[in-house]
Amino acid sequence: MAKRRRSGFLAGLIIGIAIGAAVTLVLTPRPVAAPSADPTDAGEGETAPVADDPLAAVVSRVRERYQDALVQGREAFERARAEALQLYNQARSQ
């Protein structure tokens, strides 16, 4: 029984560490990159895409999705709140 508790604790610890790391990556501010010396390295006057590391790209996408979800959640909350308030006022007036 002690072994079962220990394995459950370790699984919870690992999951907690993973969630904490993901939240930390999402919520930490991004460092400002210094401007490159030659932004037109692509040739023919086109600007070269900035080569971010893959982790920064993933974190950026997660942040964007988080912000979008937050905005959508707030909008849905306001719609539901307005509808509930309207129904409450109708029921109260009857």
N, C-alpha and C positions, 0 to 999 in steps of 0.2 A: 504494500500500500504506500509506503514511503517513496518507493521508486516511481510510482504513478504520480504522486504529488510533485516530485522533483521534475519529472518530464513535463508536466503541465505548467509548472512555474517557468521552466526554461523556454517552453514554446511561447508563453505569454511575454516573457522578457524579450525574446527575439522579435516578436511581432511589435511590441512597444518601441523597441529601438528603431525598427524599420519605419514605423509611422512617425516617430519623432524626427528621424532624418529627412523624411519626405516633407514634413511640415516646415522644417528648418530651411530646406532648399527653396521652398515656395515663398516663404515669408521674409527671407533675408534680402536686403537691398543689393541690387546688381552694381558692381564697380563700374565706374565710367571708364571706357576705353580711350586711350590716347589716339588722336587722329593719325592715320598712317601717312607716311612721307609721300607716297605716290598713289593717290586713289584711282588714277586712270591707267592702271597697269594692264587692263584688259585689251587695250588697243583700239584704234579708230575712235577715240574720244569717249568710249563707253566706260562707265565706272565699274570697277571690279567689285563683286560682292564681298562683304566683310566675312572673313573665314573665322567664325566662332567655333569653339570646341563643341562637340556634340552634346555634352552635358548642359552647357549654357543654352543651347537651342531648345532642349527638352524643358529646362526650367522656365524659359521664356514662354513656351507654349502652354505649360501648366499654369503659369501666372495669368496668361490671357484668358484661358478657359475658366479659371477661378473667378476672375473679374467679371466675365460674361455671366457665369452662373450666379454670382452675387447680385448683379443687376437684375437678372431675370427673377431671382428669388424675391427681391424687394418689390418688383413690379407685381408679381403674383400675390404677395402679401397685401399690398395696397388694394388690389382688385378684390381680394377675398374680404378684406376689412370693410371696404365700401359696401360690398354686397351684404355682409352680415349686419352692418349698421342700418342699411336700408330696410332689410327684413325686420330688424328689431323695431325700428320706428313705425313700420306698417303694423306690426303686431300690437304695439303699444297704443296706437291711435284707434284701434278697433274696440 
